[in-house]
Amino acid sequence: MELKQIDKYRWELSKTGSMRVPGIVYATDEMIKGDQQNEPLKQVANVATLPGIIKASLAMPDMHWGYGFPIGGVAAFDGETGIISPGGVGYDINCGVRLATTSLVEKEVRPKQEDLINALYQNIPSGIGSTGSIKLSISEEKKVLTHGSRWAVQQGFGIDSDLDHTEDSGCMENADPDVVSNRALERGKKQLGTLGSGNHFLEVGVVEEVYDSKSAQVFGLFEGQVTLIVHSGSRGFGYQVCDDFLAYMTKHVQKLGFELPDRQLACAMIQSKEGIRYYNAMACAANYAWANRQILMHISSEVFSKVFDIGPKDLELNLVYDVCHNIAKKEKHVIDGKKRLVCVHRKGATRAFPPGHASLCDAYRPVGQPILIPGDMGTASFILVGTEKAMEETFGSTCHGAGRVLSRKAAKKKSKGRSIHRELEDKGILVRWSGRSTLAEEMPDAYKDISEVVAVVHGAGISKKVARLRPIGVVKG
């Protein structure tokens, strides 16, 4: 592989062999060094071989190895002649983040910090296979899969304005519950309103610094303000949807007449019967995830109100935005001066639409889409805003988080003999967790420096910094 530096923040992976387009990687010189980048760079090159890919196979600065596509990978395929691949979305379909603001400030929360974090941990089920108080019949679950966040709001979990502040209003309209397996439906029946495990979390934070006062004001952010981040996905339901279609497409792709460099890139032509079935099943999982995060935010709001003995009107826990990290979307983009329908795969990447985009609600259209970049529970999280340059270069996409540098096994080995929760407490961060090895696997050392990752996308102009948040309390799955 030949990697050439374009400028301070961009690298080109030259088009060689069966690559149909080059690769473009957003990274600093330091980020691109080291053997650990070899595998994700190979994946960038592999994605570039897929039929119908447009412009380039892209990777964000939080890039690391994933199933098929690299995590941090973005690729757009022609909406008529291209492919769709479950590996380009991931197992946790619509794993995503939502940010809510409150009227509280840090000095009001610190005296009850432990009470708050304990109450959130006690009231929000977390961990592998966790189940919640919401038990669904199959017919009711199918309503969730069809209507997403709107179903949750109709059940009393939130308010209508939350839908305006959610990507796609919390619902992909083409969802078809009839194409998902009975196994997926069974797994989803008891997991709505649960956090999950691994890197999923709730985070209570404080707005530490504002970089863009105009956008911050529109988003309702101010320095010293207490915020809530919810990071979760489609739980066992989405995992099963991905697993089912990967098994099917691994066999199906052998009939399509082209060679795959990696079987994990199993795919179907997007307009084929098989491609449409996956897209519609994926939309069901996306809607499940949006409903899940809507419910988690509502439960969190009730916990805040109880701990601080404050009503909803005074608490003002308002949704800023909810964005997906793992999704494939049919969108119209300008390619070579003409609008074309493309299917954008964002696998560990975030939508970054600019000011004036028709998909944004009226309140955000003047400044652009809020972008939520969560950190590693020990450093910071960032709020960014979308730009026109992202539309020109990355199909309206940017990074999604810090990005792993250590595998879970390597992180556990490095943490041996350390007390991660004590280290975090020394920084003023209280953490509660479910899994026995969760803190070791998810410790801050396992991730890239979030500030450096954000500096790349900001410097490259594909998103712009609005504010930085500092964590004070975390609930991990």
Secondary structure, 3 states (H helix, E strand, C coil): CCEEEEECCEEEECCCCCCCCCEEEECCHHHHCCHHHHHHHHHHHHHCCCCCECCCEEEEEEEECCCCCCEEEEEEEECCCCEECHHHCCCCCCCEEEEEEEEEEHHHHHHHHHHHHHHHHHHCCCCCCCCCCCCCCHHHHHHHHHHCHHHHHHCCCCCCHHHHCEHHHHCCCCCCHHHCCHHHHHHHCCCCCCCCCCCCEEEEEEEEEECCHHHHHHHCCCCCEEEEEEEECCHHHHHHHHHHHHHHHHHHHHHCCCCCCCHHHCCEECCCHHHHHHHHHHHHHHHHHHHHHHHHHHHHHHHHHHHHCCCHHHHCCEEEEEEECEEEEEEEEEECCEEEEEEEEEECCEECCCCCCCCCCCCCCCCCCEEEECCCCCCCEEEEEECHHHHHHCCCEECCCCCECCCHHHHHHHHCCCCHHHHHHHCCCEEEECCCCHHHHCCHHHECCHHHHHHHHHHHCCEEEEEEEEEEEEEEC
